Amino acid sequence: MKLSARNQLKGKVSCVKEGPISTEVIIDINGTRVTSSITTTSAKNLNLQVGDEVYAVIKASSVMVAKD
């Protein structure tokens, strides 16, 4: 699979919290947790299970950086 998004972070699913409309998926990426909210239909189509290797694909029109 090829994507135009450059921010592709490989990790493992650590939690799947299914709701009636949206599902929260937590991905562990080398000890850092990334949380994604996707449709429950998409989660079911992907058959997401804890322990699955997945990619968090991040595509945004802007990314802000802050520093103290």
C-alpha positions in Angstrom: 0.0 0.0 0.0 1.4 3.4 -1.0 0.1 6.7 0.6 1.0 10.3 0.0 1.0 10.9 3.7 4.6 11.0 4.9 3.9 10.6 8.6 3.4 6.9 8.9 4.1 5.5 12.4 4.3 1.7 12.8 3.0 0.4 16.1 0.8 -2.2 17.8 -2.8 -1.9 18.8 -2.9 -1.8 22.6 -6.7 -1.0 23.1 -9.9 -1.0 21.1 -12.9 0.7 22.7 -15.9 0.1 20.4 -18.8 2.5 20.5 -22.0 2.5 18.5 -20.7 5.1 16.0 -17.0 5.6 16.7 -14.2 3.4 18.0 -11.2 4.6 19.9 -8.0 2.8 18.9 -4.8 3.2 21.0 -1.6 2.4 19.2 1.7 1.9 21.1 4.6 3.3 19.1 7.8 2.4 20.9 6.3 3.3 24.2 4.4 6.4 23.0 0.6 6.0 22.8 -1.3 7.5 19.9 -5.1 7.6 20.1 -7.3 7.6 17.0 -11.0 7.8 16.7 -12.4 6.0 13.6 -15.8 4.9 12.6 -16.9 1.6 14.1 -17.6 0.4 10.6 -14.0 1.0 9.6 -12.7 -0.7 12.8 -14.9 -3.7 12.0 -13.7 -3.7 8.3 -10.1 -3.7 9.5 -10.9 -6.4 12.1 -8.7 -4.5 14.6 -7.5 -6.6 17.5 -5.2 -5.9 20.4 -1.6 -6.9 19.3 -2.2 -6.2 15.6 0.7 -4.4 13.9 -0.8 -1.2 12.3 0.3 2.2 11.0 -0.9 5.5 12.4 -1.1 7.7 9.3 -1.1 11.4 10.1 -2.0 13.9 7.4 -2.8 17.4 8.3 -2.8 20.7 6.5 -0.9 22.3 9.4 1.1 21.2 12.3 1.8 23.6 15.2 5.1 23.5 17.2 5.3 25.1 20.6 8.3 25.7 22.9 8.5 27.1 26.4 
